[in-house]
Amino acid sequence: MASGEFELIRHYFCRGPGAFGAALGIGDDCALVEAPSAKQLAVSMDTLVADVHFPKNADPELIGERALRVNLSDLAAMGASPLWFTLGLTIPKAESQWLQGFSTGLFNVAGEYDCALIGGDTTRGPLTISIQVHGAVAVKNALLRSNARVGDIVFVTGELGDGAAAVAIIKQEFEVGKSAFDYFMQRFYRPQPRIREGRLLCGIARAAIDISDGLLADLGHICEASGVGAVVQVEQLPFSEPLEKLVDRQRRLDWALAGGDDYQLCFTVPPAKLNQIETLIDQGKLNASAIGEIVPGSGVRCQHEDQPLAVTRTGYQHFVNGTT
Ligand SMILES: [Mg+2]
C-alpha cells in the first residue's frame, strides 16, 4: 500500500480508542486491553472471501455489516458478551467510496453490539475480510458444544432456511417481488447475532452452537463433541412466512437442514430446566422452538411425525464467480 492509501484507511478506521476496557486502541504497535476480572475471554475468527462468502460487487456497507455480524454470532453461541475486535482487510485497491461504505457498515454493527475496533492490518489483494472478535463470559459459564446429554431437548432460535433462500435469490435461481427480496437480503447481510439470547441461556442450556452451515452439520458438531446422537422432528422446524410463501415444504426442509447462513442458535436443555425456557418464551424474552431430542448413539437422524425420514445432506452452497 502506498502511504496515501494508508492515510485513507486510517481516516476511515481510526475512531479513537474504544471504551470497554481497551486502554489503548488503534495507533501503536499493539492494542492494550484489560480483560474483565473474573471472566474468561472468548476469542473467535472468521474470514470472508469475496465471491465465496458474499458477492464481490455487493454494497460495501452491507459487506461490512455481514462481516462483523457473523463473527459476533460465534460469541453468541458461547454465551459471551462482545468486547472488541481486530480487522484484517485485504483489498484490490484503496477506494474512498468503498472504504467509506464498508467502514460505515462495520461501525454500525460495532456500535449496536458495544464492540470496539482496536486494531488491524491492511494489505493489497483479492477482497478478503478477516475479523477476530473477543468477548467475555463468566468463568465456567460458557455454552460448550460438548455438554449435551441424552434426554436433553434440542431447541433453535428464530427461523431456519432464510439464509439459504437468500443465497438462492442472490444467485438468481428465484424471481421474487421487492418486499420478499428486501426481506431475504436483510437476512443475508444483516443476520442478528443472538448475543442477548446466548447470555440468557447461560446456566439454563447445556450445549449450544450457532447455525452457520445448516442444522444437520451444526447439531452434528454438538453430537460429535458430546458423544451423543440427536433426533430432529422436521414438522417442528420453524420457518418464516416469507419462506413459506417462496418455496414448497421439501425445499424449506432442505434449506433448513443443509443450507446455511442462518446464524440462529441451536441449544440443548436438560428436562429439569425446560420450565425456565418455557417461561422465557412465554414472557417474550426468547423466540425459540423445541425441534428434537438428544439420544444415545451418534449422528443426527430426522423424523417426520415419528417416522424415520431419509435426508440428503447437500452441504453449504458457495457463490460462483460473476454473481452480483
Ligand atoms: Mg460458529
Residues whose N, C-alpha, C, O or C-beta is under 5 A from the ligand:
A	BS01	MG	D74 D210
